[in-house]
Amino acid sequence: AEKRDKKRYALKDKRMIRMQTMFGELEVKRNYYFDREKRRYVCLLDAFLQFEGAHGVSPLLEETAIHLAVTGSSYRQAAQSLEKLVGYACVSHETIRQLIVEAEVVGHRKMEKKGRVFFIEADGLYVKRQRSRRKGKEEKIVTIHQGWEKNGKRVSLVNRRYYVHQTNEPIWEAVESFLVKEYGYDPLEDWVVINGDGAPWITACREYFGDRGYFQLDRFHVAREIRQLFRGHARYRAIRKTFASWDEEGVLRELTSAIGTLEHEEKEKQLEALVRRIEEMPGCLRDYRVWLKEKGIDTTNMRAMGSAEGTMHVFAKRSKNGRSWKDAGIEAMLRAIVAIKDTLLIRTRHGVMCCVEEREETKREAIVKKALKRVQTQMAEVVRDNIPYLRQSSGAPIYEVLQALKGF
């Protein structure tokens, strides 16, 4: 207050602000000044605290609310979880929603390029829309990585990043721009393997990447369709065996010979469409590793692709379950999910949120769960014979009180 420009700022009053924090509501008295140059009233402390209005949320509480909203099932659940965590109703679900919408994700994080092969898993997520002529819209989501690595018994993706298409630019042009910016991708030297279902926007990658790319039909989707068509059918076992051996010609032979043997007309049409889809994309059921070997690429440690459905589960868990969204709401939520999954910075209303790597969180959660299992036995050992008051018969009042508190 004393360091202010006193010729410009004239003290008029002291006013109270209330800020919600992780430790309760905080009241702060700040000076209310008249700005003689701009002819308006201001509180200089507000600018320092990045605070607006007479009520607000602390940066830590804001960060916690955003994380709960993204990793939980709804804004309401996030508000309820936050209330249980801090002990009072600090923010409403609508406030949390607004925090997500206003958050700005810093989408750039330079990756260290590892190898000349990029793996892309593409799939669409259909999300319902609120008060719109269209019932819903497909969100185009892509997972990019550069292979697999073993961490003990678990296998993780190398250099994994998510990309959600939210511009008017053609999808594969946008993906290539993302590859160049984030990974240093070279269109003339590097190779791309794309895995996805037969959606037109996904198969368009074949034309876009040309000889530098290889498209493979997602085996989860193909296996599911074969199961729906042939479960209980005499040829089902033979088709599954041929499909598992990566024999595209054999699968086509089996499927073509099965036309006319299905009981329902709808299944016949579905089978014909499946055969036609495979025939239109030669090589879509073959092992991509054979193609890479022909290009002189070492395929050691490369695995079968098929994490597209797992990718969709990550996003569908938060965006579906019967919910409807406005365009701004779902776009902001998808950006926030990507930021947390890819450990990107999020600029919030009151600061910058640094996302923690998922692997560290998983390790921390495992340690906590393991510790909780030992709590009961350790507690009994610590308490036994160390607190004289507790060494009483089962009829004593303290015994009844402790029994009533059991599991509280």
VENHUUR-V351465 format. One line per field, one symbol per residue. phi: phi as a letter, one per 20 degrees, with the letter a starting at -180 (. if undefined). psi: psi as a letter, one per 30 degrees, with the letter a starting at -180 (. if undefined). Layout:
BEGIN
phi->???
psi->???
END
This chain:
BEGIN
phi->.feffffeddfdadcecccecfdofddcecfdddeffelbebdfffffeldcmecacfgfffffffffffeedafffffffffffenbfeceffffgffffefdeefebgdefcnddddcddbdcecfdelcfefabeeeccddbcpcbecmeedceelfcdcdeccefggffffffffffedmfdfededcddcaeefgfeffffffelfeccdcffffffffffffedgnefegffffffffemeffffffffffefndefdffffffffffffffffcgnfdeffffffffenefdgmfdfeqeffffffgefgeddlnedcegffffffffffffffelefceefcrdeefefffffffffffffffffegffffffffgmdcgfeecffefgfffffffegmf
psi->effljffejkkelklklkkklfglkkkkklkjlkjfefhlkljffeeefhkkaflakleeeeeeeeeeeefafleeeeeeeeeeefgljelleeeeeeeeefkkkjfkjkkjkjlgkkkkjklkjkkkkkhlekeakkkjkkkklgakkkibflklkkhklkkkjglfkkefeeeeeeeeeefhkjffflkkkkklagkefefffeeefbfflkkkkkfeeeeeeeeeegkflffeeeeeeeefggjeeeeeeeeeffkfflekeeeeeeeeeeeeeeefikffglkffeeeefggkkgkgklklggeeeeeeeeeeffbhglklleeeeeeeeeeeeeeeghlkjjaegakkjkkkeeeeeeeeeeeeeeeffeeeeeeeeekgfjeffillffleeeeeeeefkg.
END
